[in-house]
Amino acid sequence: MAQTKYYTQTKTFYENGYTYQCDITPGPFVRLYNNSNRFTHTYQTYNGSEKLPPMGVFGRIPFTTNSDTMESIGWSIVYNAFTNVQRRNMVDAKLGVSLYINKETGKVMEVKFDFVIWSPLNTIPIATFRKIETEIKEKLLFIPTAEGKKLNFIFYGWRQPINTKYEQR
């Protein structure tokens, strides 16, 4: 049975009380995010400068003290957003989840999603991504380090196989 592919071109989705942007980027990748996001196209830098931090997301300099715990909760949120049938149909599908975190409070301010255009994720309605975004913002609370507080925001992200509950890095 043919399924609707929602994300084949750059466009804006106007939904019930929220607006999402879909950008098709080279690769080709689908980038989905809430239209109210301010940091999606902004580099993480040290406050008041253009100096980029040295790969903090990947463990060289920790910007939060509880990233592993929050990532585990985030994986559960993503996993549980899909039905068993959807997960079975997405054996090789991976979803990139990017978080833009308030450097003072540790709250997730924005969420962005990325996946390849030919992924079965292309058949998932925008409401599912909105549900993931909302739940992540409600349930994840990071603890910024002194180094993390020096940034304009804290970036954290992962690539998650849809049919996997959690993989520790």
Buried (B, 14 or more C-beta within 10 A) or exposed (E): EEEEBBBEEEEEBEEEEBEBBBBBEEEEBBBBBBEEBEBBEEEBBEEEEEEEBEEBBEEEEBBBEBBEBBBBBBBBBBBEBBEEEBBEBBEEBBBBBBBBBBBEEBEBBBBBBBBBBEBBBBBBEBBBBBBBBBBBBEEBBBEBBEBBEBBBBBBBBBEBBBBEEEEEE
